[in-house]
């Protein structure tokens, strides 16, 4: 017997096709059309199910509701359906509820779409959302579909009221869950194969922004944020069409098709491979922009929510009203000065009172160093103000150069701080060449991150302890850090030898920043040779004297240069992998086997270099 939802997935996909030129346009209108197709089908399915129950059919006390993407009116071509039957046990018995559910769920399972379903009373709905944070997020958007819509609205209103009452207590839980998800899925702007729903800056973050706004703790951004959400939904739709299934993973198998549907493929490029590669790079750049905007929206909304909780608490006691010193006024907020022009305030790095970004070209750098060294996030409002700093790529002195190196030396904290600064485009103002690799995906399958993020990952893994156990002096540690942050600066379109290209850029960058010539020369050599140790370890033998001598000679027979090359190689390899923290055994990955192979070649070359210097 035909059902109202027969072939529902086929109908949704048919309503979602790109235009005749292959470009997916008017995504918002397509999403609205899909919502209407689904609602019409579900209402007809409900009507048919009720009619088939005869005398047992309920006339009130039970209804069908949608949550998730359908309730948010964001359903994709292949999205699953999140549906729930809500019933009043005084109006309908369990047997009839089960019968009704079977008449709904079985046809939907055959429709081609995945189904997430449940049957609950109002009290059960409230209990689930009270104790399950993800469920609470999903239930903040509830759409009545059919049946007793008044029962559904009352249930939704009750859940919303309970959320608002509990939001103040649940805010830490919400932010902790977001951090755990970020740690697992990474950050959308920096991933070559992102999950555009779960990654930081993805669609899940937009749900959290709405949840925070719904709590009345903070308003949410509008304008460019709304545009970013709609564009990211378009990308999700294109992934569904390319994969023909419900997935949020932008895998290599889908990337060319998605880029083409997004209108990012240039038909004037004659070479098909080059056209595909450039379309993927264009898509990655655009995704990074959307991801940063959404991530910043979540950070700023969460920050305002946290501050609103703090300021709900009075800063003074009743008796202070009578203190002449206070004049009966609220106490002013306190700022802990942690650097010139920089303060710690309510767990964030902020501008100190009196700091003027428009008149201070080095303020952004001081904020960055202070935030990273104190492991503080930079307040969203402070980031916005730092855009006003008159930063010029040639305005470097001893203090600012030293501060930049201090920032690079902050280890894992560098990653968050640089990301925050990158949202307001500051790194590209320090080093214009950075813009050439910003957001660019790597063509290598072993790279998890975009090129810019990979270089930061490498830099964050470099410390002062050399392979021999001795500590690098300031000069050599500076060289190592600069080599880390610049080693892939030559990975640009149509460049065959990125190491040689990087070695061409390094002297220009470092000379402009005012580094001494000997540091420039050492950094240039490390960037030019940053693949050499891996190449020799993979294709030559440490027992081959000619190979060992050649490797040592490439580093000027300098044992310290070989130490730094080993550390750079290890950091470069260990930052690769398909998932966070994963080690791999490919040519430029890192594993115990790779460490032993590279270590043997390094040790042989270092001994040869020391011998050559002793005999000179």
Secondary structure, DSSP 8 states (H G I E B T S, - for coil): ---TTTTHHHHHHHTT---TTS----HHHHHHHHHHHHHHHHHHHHHHHHHHTGGG--SSSEEEEEEHHHHTT---TT--EEEEEEE-TTTS-HHHHHHHHHHHHHHHHTTTS-EEEEEEEHHHHHHHHHH-HHHHHHTTS-EEEEE-HHHHHHHHHHHHHHHHHHHHHHHHHHHHHHHHHHHHH-BGGGBSS-BTTTSBTSHHHHHHHHHHHHTTSS----THHHHHHHHHHHHHHHHHHHHTSS--B--HHHHHHHHHHTT---TT---HHHHHHHHHHHHHHHHHHHHHHHHHHHHHHHHHHHHHHHHHS-SS-GGGGG-TTTTT-------EEEETTEEEETTEEEE-TT--GGG-TTHHHHHHHHHHHTT-EE-HHHHHHHTTS---TT---HHHHHHHHHHHTTTTHHHHHHHHHHHTT-HHHH-GGGGGTTT---SSTT--B-HHHHHHHHHHT--SB-TTS-B--HHHHHHHHHHHHHTTTT--TT-S-HHHHHHHHHHHHHHHHT--HHHHHHHHHHHHTTTHHHHHHHHS-TT-HHHHHHHHHHTTT-HHHHHHHHHHHHHHHHT-SSSTT----STT---HHHHHHHHHHHHHHHHHHHHHHHH-
